[in-house]
Amino acid sequence: MIPILQTVPPHLVTLADHETHALGLLDANARAYFSGGAGDEYTLRANQQAWNQISLRPRVLRSLVGGHTRINLLGRTLAHPILLAPVAFQRLAHNDGELASAYAAAMQGAGFILSTQASVALEVIAQAIRDEPQRGPLWFQLYWQHDKTLTQQLVQRAEQAGYEALVLTVDAASSGVRDRERRAGFTLPDSVFAANLAGFPAPPPVILEPGQSALFDGLLRHAPTWDDIGWLQSITSLPILLKGIMHEEDARLAQQHGVAGIIVSNHGGRTLDTVAATATLLPQIRAAVGSDFIVLVDGGIRRGTDLLKAVALGADAVLLGRPAIYGLRNAGAIGVAHVLRLLRDELEVAMALCGCAVLADVTSAVICAGRTEAPICS
């Protein structure tokens, strides 16, 4: 299956333009799912606002000849520090779904992380792009299943298909309280389903005693703990990253458990509302694990200057979620590629105008902070 090639409307010149245009095209069901957050959506808004509250401190008259955005990540050289975040059910936005997003990532040299809850099977995605010479990393995001045998099956399928790392989501033991989805009466249409979980048995019913909680004594019986990280490492040779780290103590524990890296993420504000913005959390988490441990970040990245600030605060790379979905809705694979290219071009301009030829030049000296834990301008 080859994605349908579309044209990006000429007036879409920023990621914000893509969002505005896409929100006019998405139906109410999909709009609530992709754009909504948990609760009153304070964290959803804070993620983007926090990047805006950080100011830049450019340097001038520096030589920029030979500058580039390349980074090394898990033994691979990437053209730029951008990966597409795992977003479920992308066929809600466009019929080509995750396949279009994967092709776009490959075209632009971006990393691609496929969700367990993708609406296109992991084998189809891998077969489509794994042999593309210029593609970025291909990773599989793992949701822990109610039966370890099912979790192991997913891991083995990802390994056999050619995925290069596992991204275990650890911040969503239960779904968040998503008011927008409830008001919209969100449901998946029959044509959209979790393709990777097709045929998996439902969890067995739990008989609760009087006074027991359906959440704590039911659903959360199957949630992973730190003890399960060792088991996961024992069944795979793939590097494992933990997505959803929001506290420096958990960052240290992840490092002590020998995982390959972490992703500072509050799930795009979709699970627990009033959690701090990732820009606020990032600096102390980086400080907790030192400079040599892989730390990625997502949440609210909308400009190349946001990406520059993320690197200055300690991120090795960023994950892009909603903006890619908006590009997907607007123009399929070409729309996602356009979003990625806009962000990369803006990053290069921001680096040049801050006097940074390479990403190693982007340090905390480049920024001033408002309400984050980054250095304060004196």
N, C-alpha and C positions, 0 to 999 in steps of 0.2 A: 504494500500500500504506500503510495507516494502522496504526501500532503498536497492539497490544492494550493497553487500559488496565487496570492492576491496582491493588491496594491495598497500601500499605506496612503491614506488621504493626506494631501500635501500640507494641510494646516496643522498636522500633528508633529510638533518639533520638540516637545519635552515629554517626560514621563507623566507629568500632570495633564498634558493634552490627551495623552492616551487614556488616562483614567476617565476624564470627563466624557470623551467620546464613547468609551466602552460602556459606561454606566447608562448611557442613553440607548444602548443596543441590548444589553442583558435583560432578560425577563426578571420579574420581581423575585422569583424563586432563586435563580442563580445570583442575582445581585445581593440578596441577603446572605447567601452562603459565602461568597468570595469577599465581600466588602465589610461584612459585619464583624463585630468583636464581642467579647464577653461583657455582661453586665451593662453598665452605663458607658462603656467604651473609653474610659479615661486612659487606659494603657494604650489602646489603639491610637488615640490622638497623641499621647505623650511620646511614643516612639519617634514620630516624625518631628515633633516640636523640639525634642532634645538635641537633635543634630543642628537645628536652626539656632539654638541658643549658644552654640560654640562658634567663636569668631576665629578667623584666620589671621596669621601674622606673616605676611610674605617677606621673603628675602629677595634682593635684586642684584643685578650685575654678576650673576653666577653663570658659568659655562654650562650650557644644557645640551651640547653636541653629544649625540649618541644616546640620548635619553630613551627610556622604554618603561613599560609597565609589567615586565615579566616577573614571575615569582616561581619559587620551587615549593612544591607541596606533595608530600608523601612520595618523594623520589621522582616526581614529574615536573617538567617545566611548563608553566602555563603562560599564555600570552598576556594575561591580565588577571587581576584578583577577583573575578566574578564567577559565581556558580548559581545556577537556577535552583531555588529551594524546592523541597518536595511539597507539591500541592496536589491534593486528592481530587478525583473526579473532574479532570480538566475537560472532558467532553461535554460538561455543562456549559462551557464557554464557547466551544467550537467542535465541530464533528470530528476533526482530526486529533483533538485532545493532546495527550502527552506525546504522541508521535510527532506532531508539529513542533512542540517545544523542544524535543530532543534534536530534531533536525536543525532548528535554529541555533541551539547551543553549539552543535557540531560546526555549523557554518561560521560561527563567531569565535570559536576556540574557547567557549565557556564550559565550565563544569556542569554536569547535569545529574541531579539527584532525583530518582524516581520514588514516588510514594508507594508504600504497601497498598494503599487504597487508590491506586491509579486506575483509570477506566480503560487502559490499554495494558495488556499483559507484559510483564517484565521481559520475557523472551522476545517479543515482537520489537520492543524498544532496542534491546541490545543488538539484535540481528540487523536492525536498520542502520545503526551508527557506529558499532564497535570497530569497524575497519576503516573508518574515516581518518586519514592521516593527521589532520589538523585539529581533531576534536580535543576537548578537555577531558577531565576525569569523568568516569561513569560510575556513580555510586548508587547504592540501594538503601532507601530509608526503611527501617524495620519497626513495625509495631509488634510488641510482644503479644502472642496469642494465648488463649486460655489453656492450651495444651502445649507443652514443650515440644512434642512431636511435630506439631504444626509449625511452630517457630523454626524448628530445625529444617523442615521441608522448604520453607521460604529461603533460609540461608543457603541450603544446598542448590536450589534453583538459581539463586543469584550468582553463586560461584560458577556453576556450570554454564551460565549464559555469558559470563565474561565481565561481571561487575567487579570493580577494583577495591571497594571499601563498603563497609556497612555503617549506616548512621542510625543508631538506636535512639528513638525519641523517648525522653525520660520525664517530660513535664506534663504529660496528659494521661495520667492514670484513669481519669474520667473526663468526659467532655465538659467544657465550660458552660456556664449559664448564658446562652446566646439569645438575647431577647429579640433581636432582629429576625432571626430564623423562626422563632416561635410566632412572632406576629405575622410573618409571611406564610406560616404553615408549611415550612420547607419540607419537601419530599424529593427523593430521587425519581426521575422518570424511569420507566421500564427499560429504556435503551441505555441507561448509564448505571453501572454497577462496579463493584470492586473486582476487577478482572483477575487479580492475583489470588483472590480468596474464593474464587468460584469452586464449588464442590466441598469447601471446608464445612465440617459439621458445626452446628450452633453449640454454644456452651450448654452443658447439662443444667437442668433446672436446679435451683438451690432451695432446699427446704429450710425456712428460717424459723427459729424459735421465737416465742413472744418477746418483744423488746429488742430484737436484733434489727440491724440496719441493712436494707437491701443494697446500699452502697458499700459500707465498710465490711459487712459480713458476706456480701454477695459478690459484686463486681470486683472489688479490690482484693479478693482472695487470689486472683490471678496476676496482679500487678507485680512487675519485677522489682527486686531489691538489689542492693550492692552484692549480695551473695550470688546473684544470678549472672553477674558480669563474668566471673570466672568460668561458669559453665558455657556461656556464649563463646568466650575465647577458646574453650577446649574443643568446640565443634567446627571451628573455621580457621583458615589461615589468613583470612582477610583482615586488614586493619579495621579497628572499630572506633568510631567517634560517637560521643554522647551529645545529643541535641536537646537543649532545654536547660542548660546550666545557668543559674541566676544568683548563685551564692558562692563566695570564694572558698568556703569550706568544702562544698561539693566539688569545686574545681580541683582542690587538693586531693580529695578522695579519688576522683577520676584519674588523676596523675598517679596516685599510689597504686591503683588497680591496673595500671599498665595499658590503658587505652591509648590510641594513637593521637587523639585530640578531642577538643570539645567545641561546641557551638553555643555561644552566648545567645540565648533566645527566650522570649516569653511567648512564643507561638503566635507572633503577630498580634498579641492582645486578644487571642481567641479562647484562652482557657481560664485564666484568673485575672479579673480586673483589679486595677490599682497597683499591680506590680510595677516596679520602677522600669523606666525606659532602658533599653539595652545600651544606649550610649552612656547612661549613668552607671550601669553595672560593669561595663567592659574594663575600665582602668584598674579597679581593684581586683578583678578576676585575673587579668594579665599579671598584675603584681604578685598574686598568690602562687602562680605556677612558673614564674620566671620567663625568660626570653626565648627559650629553646623549644617550648611546648606549643603544639599547633592550637591556635585559638581563632575561630571564625565567629562572625556575628551576623545577625539579621535583624530586621525590624525597622521600618520607616525610611530605608534608603531610597531617595528619590532624585538625587543629583550627584554628579561627579564630585562635588565638594563634600557631600556626605561620605562618600567612599574614602576620600582623602582624610577626612577627620577620623573615620573608623581605623584607618591604618595608623594615624598619629596616636590614637588611644590604645593601640596594641593589637589590632586584628591583623591576621595574615591575609585574610580575604573576606568577602562578604557574600551572603546569600540573598537572592532577589526573589520575592514571592509574588505579591499582588500585581506589581507593574508588568510582569511577564504575562500574567493572565489577561490583563487589559489589552496588551499587545496582541495576544492570541485571539481575543474576541474581535479586535479591529481588523486584523488581516492575516490570521493564521500564522504559519511558520514565518512568513516575511514580517509580520507585525512583531513577533517575539524577537526576531533578529534585529529589527529596527530599534527596539527598546534597549537591547544589549549594546548595540553600536552607539547609541546616544550616550549611554552611561560611560562607556569606555572613552569616547571622544571627550566628554566633559571632564573625566578624570585626567586625561593628558593635558588639557588646557589648565586645569587647576594646579597640577604639578608644575607646569612651566611657569605659571604666574606666581607661584610660591617659591620659585627658585630650586625646585627639586627635580633633578634629572632622572633619578631612579627611586623606587619605593623605599629603599634603605635610607634615603635622605629625609623621608617623611617621619619626623619624630615629634614628640610632645612640644618641642620648641616652635612648631608651626602653628599651634593653636592657643587661643585663650578660651576659658570655659565660663559658662553662666552657671547652670545648676548641676553640672556633672562633676565628677571627681577629678577631672583633668586639671592640669596646672592653671592657676588663676593669674590673669595679667596683673602686674603690679603698676 
